[in-house]
């Protein structure tokens, strides 16, 4: 008897949790806009000479 109740409770917990974990995530279609009107993904980071720098160089400078 307790085995059946335990299985029912287990299924009752697993179904909503599984649905929450497996449902497709909502995606925002618009990219955030910066103050200068550029899209965030279009940003290029410039060093003092005006050349673009890679993300690796930025993370090296931060550390």
N, C-alpha and C positions, 0 to 999 in steps of 0.2 A: 504494500500500500504506500509506504513512504517513498519507495523507489519511483513509483509512478508520479507522485507529487513533485519529487525532486526533478525528474525529467521534464515535467510540464513547466516548472519554475525556470529551469535552465534554458529551455527553448524560448520562454517568454522574455528572458533577459538577452539572449543571444540574437534574436531577430532584430530588435531595434538597434542594438549596438552594431551589428553587421551592416545594417542598412545605412547607418550614419557613416560608417567607415568607408563603405563602397560606393556611396552615391557620388555622382560627378560633381566636382567643385564648380562653384559659380566663378566665372571669369569676367573681369571688367574689360569692356571693349576699348575704352578710351585710355590713352596714356596720360599721366599727369603732366600738366603744363607748368613750366618754370616761369619766373617773373619776366624774363625777356621774350617769352612767347615760344621758345623752343620746346619741342617734346623732350621728355627726360631721356628717352633712348637715343636721342640725337646728340647728346652732349659730347663734346670732345674736351678732354682736359689738356690744357696747354702748359708747357713749362716756360721758363723765363725767356727762352729764345723764340717762343711762338710755335714750337713743334708740338705735335700731339704726343701724349704719353700713354702708355698702356696701363691697364689696371694693376699689373704686377709691379710696375715702377711706383705707382701711387701707394700700394700697400707696403712696399719697402720703405718709402719715405715716412709713412705714418708710424711704422715700428721703429 
